[in-house]
Amino acid sequence: MGSGEWCLQKRDSFKSETLVGNETVPEIGCLSIIVLGASGDLAKKKTFPALFHLYCQGFLPPIEVHIFGYARTKISDDELRNRIRGYLVSERSASPSKDVSKFLQLIKYVSGSYDAAEGFQMLDKEISKHETSKNSLEGSSRRLFYLALPPSVYPSVCRMIRRYCMKKSNLGGWTRIVVEKPFGRDLGSAEELSSQIGELFDEPQIYRIDHYLGKELVQNLLVLRFANRFFLPLWNRDNIDNVQIVFREDFGTEGRGGYFDEYGIIRDIIQNHLLQVLCLVAMEKPVSLKPERIRDEKVKVLQSVLPIKDEEVVLGQYEGYRDDPTVPDHSNTPTFATVILRIHNERWEGVPFILKAGKALNSRKAEIRVQFKDVPGDIFKCKKQGRNEFVIRLQPSEAMYMKLMVKQPGLEMSTVQSELDLSYRQRYQGVTIPEAYERLILDTYDPCPFLSLKYYCLQCLPLQLDKR
């Protein structure tokens, strides 16, 4: 039995249900996944590869699934397939050419505007054809719309979906909308955008995802904190000196300068990815794993953050950023930022949370570094060798390790800093770690009974870090 077959059998044994009206119905039936913005960078680099890997693992059985691409670009089905083909083959895909060809045949393309009826009427017609060909029962269709689009077009696209692409009678079926960050430019625009979408769809139909929270070691944070006895008494201001949450990329905007310049590194990375990680590091234990309980504890952390001091913010821009023809010549958009957040509560009073993010730096990594206070009464005089640290490396090469002092082997009594290291690549050989997009997309149409994607949704965070 291959790994894909095992995963599929395991998933099927926990078949989930959804609530429609007052009735609970199983998550079965014809599934249509519609990628809006199908010709764009996000779709071809992230969304379609994630769908392909789910297909290879058995989570998208071709007998019930079809994928639709929708965008303004006037191209054929085969032209779209050729555009994304090169992004699908990787070391993770078994029998690449065979798997890729079969997967691409599931994709149908429809061209149309994002604010006109004709394109969405055609899209609905193509989806209905697929549902009819699968002999779907009345109301058993499932339609998942993934908006790989700029937030500015979310309202118009959602209106078109509501008017033209939702079944008149959908008892037993559902329509869901997936939107991603950046969700507005600030709190006001995020609330307005949320209100506009909320007028069209019920909250259970809307998935505001932050893909960073689908990463393996981010998902591991609550287990590490609340399932290990020895962390419980240490995780507070009495023992921890500071917490650093770092995001570094060794490349620049690479053709995305026009998009990036609208948001900057604060809105693009800190306001969502790093703040969500901070919440999981700093939150109190929830009373259960229900999404609402976890959300409530995360919100309490954000509400406890003190106003940020100007002297505790550093902004920068890498040399050559404005050479990008899509970036204004006099742009002052930051590509690097460091900010210190201070949480005013009993657990964290006085502990700085240092958030760093930057592009075009000398390395690529994302990590959480918990640095402990010095040992009082240091009889071994080992302060210069470094403090005790607990490090969680989110990417690349997932790992977690503890830095601690040990005796240097030999006859002399001398100390040296060493590590207790859990490297996922070494410890879990042969285990495929899913990409974040795979995990989150899967949970939109086949939710895991133990952990709902709504726990990872992107909330409107009540912090405004960028004064531009």
Buried (B, 14 or more C-beta within 10 A) or exposed (E): EEBBEEBBEEBEEEEBEBEBEEEEBEBBBBBBBBBBBBBBEBBBBBBBBBBBBBBBBBBBEEEBBBBBBBBEBEBEBEEBBEBBBEBBBEEBBEEBEEBBEEBBEBBBBBBBBBEEEEBBBBBBEBBBEBBEEBEBEEBBBBBBBBBBBBBEBBBBBBBBBBEBBBBEEBEBBBBBBBBBBBBBBBEEBBBEBBEBBBEBBEEEBBBBBBBBBBBBBBBBBBEBBBEEEEEEEEBEBEEBBBBBBBBBBEEBBEEBBEBBBBBBBBBBBBBBBBBBBBBBBBBBEBEEEEBEBBBBBBBBBBEBBEEBEEEEBEBEBBEEBBEBEEBEEEBEBBBBBBBBBBBEBEBBEEBBBBBBBBBBBEEEBBBBBBBBBEEEEEEEEBEEEEBBBBBBBBBEEBBBBBBBBEEEEEEEEEEEBBEEEBEBEEEEEEEBBBBBBBBBBBBBBBBEEEBBBBBBBBBBBEBBBBEE
